[in-house]
Amino acid sequence: MKPPRACPVPYSELSKYRDRTRALLHRYFRTALEVGRLPSLLGREFFRAKVSSYRMHTFEDAVIFVHDVERCLEALDSLDQKLIATIIFQDYSPDDVPLLLNCARATVFRRFPEALDELSRIFLASGLLVEIPCQEAKNVTSEVSDCEQTK
């Protein structure tokens, strides 16, 4: 994994990366299972009985990817890790999580998006996610870009 660098995206704009972060976590989950490991938040080694058709370029690429994502997940606090493991990896509804983790419903609905944003920040800093470029408006005579207009 590359050495971490400062996240180029302000915290207020991290929410636009949530879908990409979720997709990266789903890819991590599938890849971790394919290389014979449960994701670190769920346990350790296991051996699969069936091989899926999803492939990375090489086995080494898959192992490196899994390792890099695991290091990023370790940077989260334990509640954020549990929320991601339960909602994304175990596919529970956020409504079911308060009973499973013995916490308030409001905590789950507040902390889960914050956990995704923090993980997005970590992925951006490590290079696992690339920054979404700011889009210029087409056919607009203004000298100001869309990014500057929203500020």
BATORDO-436214 format. One record per residue (C-alpha): residue number from 1; residue in three letters; x, y, z. Coordinates in Angstrom, 3 decimals. Layout:
N
 pos code        x        y        z
 NUM  ALA        X        Y        Z
...
This chain:
151
 pos code        x        y        z
   1  MET    0.000    0.000    0.000
   2  LYS    1.203    3.488   -0.797
   3  PRO    2.092    5.735    2.119
   4  PRO   -0.977    7.705    3.184
   5  ARG   -1.236   11.264    1.985
   6  ALA   -3.609   14.033    2.852
   7  CYS   -7.127   13.528    1.571
   8  PRO   -7.700   15.957   -1.321
   9  VAL  -11.463   16.126   -0.706
  10  PRO  -13.010   18.318    2.025
  11  TYR  -15.088   16.460    4.631
  12  SER  -18.238   18.217    3.443
  13  GLU  -17.932   16.554    0.023
  14  LEU  -17.171   12.978    1.128
  15  SER  -20.814   11.890    0.961
  16  LYS  -20.632   11.709   -2.847
  17  TYR  -18.147    8.818   -2.453
  18  ARG  -20.460    6.597   -0.356
  19  ASP  -21.721    4.509   -3.289
  20  ARG  -18.195    4.011   -4.597
  21  THR  -16.980    3.066   -1.110
  22  ARG  -19.805    0.530   -0.739
  23  ALA  -18.953   -0.930   -4.163
  24  LEU  -15.282   -1.175   -3.195
  25  LEU  -16.237   -2.949    0.042
  26  HIS  -18.408   -5.437   -1.877
  27  ARG  -15.511   -6.074   -4.252
  28  TYR  -13.189   -6.522   -1.260
  29  PHE  -15.614   -9.014    0.310
  30  ARG  -15.838  -11.120   -2.880
  31  THR  -12.083  -10.979   -3.457
  32  ALA  -11.271  -11.877    0.153
  33  LEU  -13.491  -14.947   -0.120
  34  GLU  -11.810  -15.941   -3.377
  35  VAL   -8.308  -15.834   -1.909
  36  GLY   -9.459  -18.030    0.962
  37  ARG   -9.940  -15.474    3.730
  38  LEU  -12.945  -14.124    5.486
  39  PRO  -12.754  -10.346    5.662
  40  SER  -10.802   -9.329    8.754
  41  LEU  -13.906   -7.879   10.389
  42  LEU  -15.651  -11.267   10.260
  43  GLY  -12.855  -13.668   11.164
  44  ARG   -9.822  -15.237    9.574
  45  GLU   -8.901  -18.022    7.160
  46  PHE  -11.308  -20.465    5.667
  47  PHE  -11.225  -22.576    2.532
  48  ARG  -13.970  -22.322   -0.006
  49  ALA  -15.556  -25.328   -1.610
  50  LYS  -16.576  -23.529   -4.774
  51  VAL  -14.685  -21.024   -6.905
  52  SER  -16.635  -18.113   -8.341
  53  SER  -16.154  -16.754  -11.836
  54  TYR  -14.997  -13.290  -10.653
  55  ARG  -11.268  -12.863  -11.312
  56  MET   -8.631  -10.243  -10.731
  57  HIS   -5.664  -10.068  -13.069
  58  THR   -3.465  -12.210  -10.841
  59  PHE   -3.728  -13.913   -7.489
  60  GLU   -1.056  -11.538   -6.183
  61  ASP   -3.168   -8.518   -7.184
  62  ALA   -6.092   -9.955   -5.254
  63  VAL   -3.995  -10.594   -2.136
  64  ILE   -2.529   -7.076   -2.234
  65  PHE   -5.983   -5.544   -2.709
  66  VAL   -7.406   -7.501    0.250
  67  HIS   -4.437   -6.533    2.427
  68  ASP   -4.718   -2.841    1.520
  69  VAL   -8.447   -2.695    2.268
  70  GLU   -7.939   -4.532    5.576
  71  ARG   -5.359   -1.919    6.651
  72  CYS   -7.858    0.828    5.812
  73  LEU  -10.632   -0.891    7.771
  74  GLU   -8.329   -1.223   10.782
  75  ALA   -8.057    2.587   10.883
  76  LEU  -11.773    2.852   11.796
  77  ASP  -12.948    2.656   15.384
  78  SER  -14.573   -0.560   16.579
  79  LEU  -18.208    0.601   16.305
  80  ASP  -17.651    1.789   12.729
  81  GLN  -16.042   -1.564   11.894
  82  LYS  -19.006   -3.429   13.396
  83  LEU  -21.495   -1.290   11.478
  84  ILE  -19.716   -1.912    8.169
  85  ALA  -19.362   -5.634    8.865
  86  THR  -23.014   -6.002    9.834
  87  ILE  -24.651   -3.806    7.195
  88  ILE  -22.371   -4.342    4.199
  89  PHE  -20.710   -7.729    4.663
  90  GLN  -23.521   -9.559    6.487
  91  ASP  -26.245   -7.690    4.568
  92  TYR  -28.410   -6.738    7.543
  93  SER  -30.812   -3.844    7.256
  94  PRO  -29.857   -0.766    9.312
  95  ASP  -33.179   -1.298   11.124
  96  ASP  -31.967   -4.719   12.374
  97  VAL  -28.546   -3.532   13.550
  98  PRO  -29.540   -1.853   16.873
  99  LEU  -30.711   -5.200   18.272
 100  LEU  -27.650   -7.032   16.986
 101  LEU  -25.106   -4.514   18.297
 102  ASN  -27.081   -3.428   21.368
 103  CYS  -27.061    0.262   20.501
 104  ALA  -29.601    2.975   19.782
 105  ARG  -31.276    3.172   16.376
 106  ALA  -30.316    6.853   16.113
 107  THR  -26.674    5.907   16.673
 108  VAL  -26.754    3.450   13.762
 109  PHE  -28.420    5.904   11.383
 110  ARG  -25.997    8.672   12.354
 111  ARG  -22.766    6.684   12.575
 112  PHE  -23.076    4.434    9.516
 113  PRO  -22.942    7.296    6.954
 114  GLU  -20.151    8.889    8.996
 115  ALA  -18.253    5.585    8.921
 116  LEU  -18.628    5.387    5.137
 117  ASP  -17.396    8.978    4.810
 118  GLU  -14.383    8.293    7.030
 119  LEU  -13.593    5.141    5.082
 120  SER  -13.930    7.107    1.832
 121  ARG  -11.417    9.603    3.208
 122  ILE   -9.017    6.784    4.076
 123  PHE   -9.484    5.132    0.656
 124  LEU   -8.833    8.463   -1.092
 125  ALA   -5.707    9.099    0.978
 126  SER   -4.361    5.613    0.281
 127  GLY   -5.140    5.709   -3.441
 128  LEU   -7.766    2.948   -3.437
 129  LEU  -10.349    5.508   -4.576
 130  VAL   -9.640    8.300   -7.007
 131  GLU  -11.052   11.756   -6.603
 132  ILE  -14.163   12.557   -8.619
 133  PRO  -13.191   15.525  -10.772
 134  CYS  -15.231   18.672  -10.508
 135  GLN  -17.508   19.023  -13.529
 136  GLU  -17.646   22.249  -15.484
 137  ALA  -21.100   23.309  -16.649
 138  LYS  -21.645   23.071  -20.411
 139  ASN  -22.995   25.982  -22.458
 140  VAL  -22.780   28.406  -19.559
 141  THR  -21.399   31.879  -20.166
 142  SER  -20.389   32.368  -16.524
 143  GLU  -16.691   32.411  -15.728
 144  VAL  -17.359   30.573  -12.455
 145  SER  -17.312   26.767  -12.426
 146  ASP  -20.055   24.639  -10.851
 147  CYS  -17.695   23.809   -7.999
 148  GLU  -17.229   27.447   -7.091
 149  GLN  -20.968   28.159   -7.415
 150  THR  -21.869   25.552   -4.814
 151  LYS  -19.495   26.980   -2.212
